[in-house]
Amino acid sequence: MRYASTGEVVFLEKQSLFGVATFISIIAYTIGM
């Protein structure tokens, strides 16, 4: 939960390739769960 929230903040702030990678990582983690 906290990690996902942080990822969203980073994505909103940077909106860069790193942010996209973080977003994909969150989705992958959710699916894996």
CORWO-V497548 format. One record per residue. N is the residue number from 0. PHI is phi in whole degrees, 0 to 359 (* if undefined). PSI is psi in degrees with one decimal (none if undefined). OMEGA is omega as a letter, one per 20 degrees, with the letter a starting at -180 (* if undefined). Layout:
n = [N,N]
phi = [PHI,PHI]
psi = [PSI,PSI]
omega = [OMEGA,OMEGA]
This chain:
n = [0,1,2,3,4,5,6,7,8,9,10,11,12,13,14,15,16,17,18,19,20,21,22,23,24,25,26,27,28,29,30,31,32]
phi = [*,297,297,296,297,297,299,295,297,298,296,290,284,274,52,239,301,296,296,295,298,295,298,297,297,297,297,298,294,295,294,296,287]
psi = [-54.4,-42.1,-41.4,-42.8,-44.0,-40.4,-39.4,-40.7,-45.8,-40.9,-41.2,-35.7,-51.6,-44.7,45.4,-173.6,-35.8,-40.1,-41.4,-42.8,-39.8,-42.9,-44.4,-38.6,-40.5,-44.0,-44.7,-39.4,-40.5,-43.3,-41.4,-30.4,none]
omega = [a,a,r,a,r,r,r,r,r,a,a,a,a,a,a,r,r,r,r,r,r,a,r,a,r,r,a,r,r,r,r,a,*]
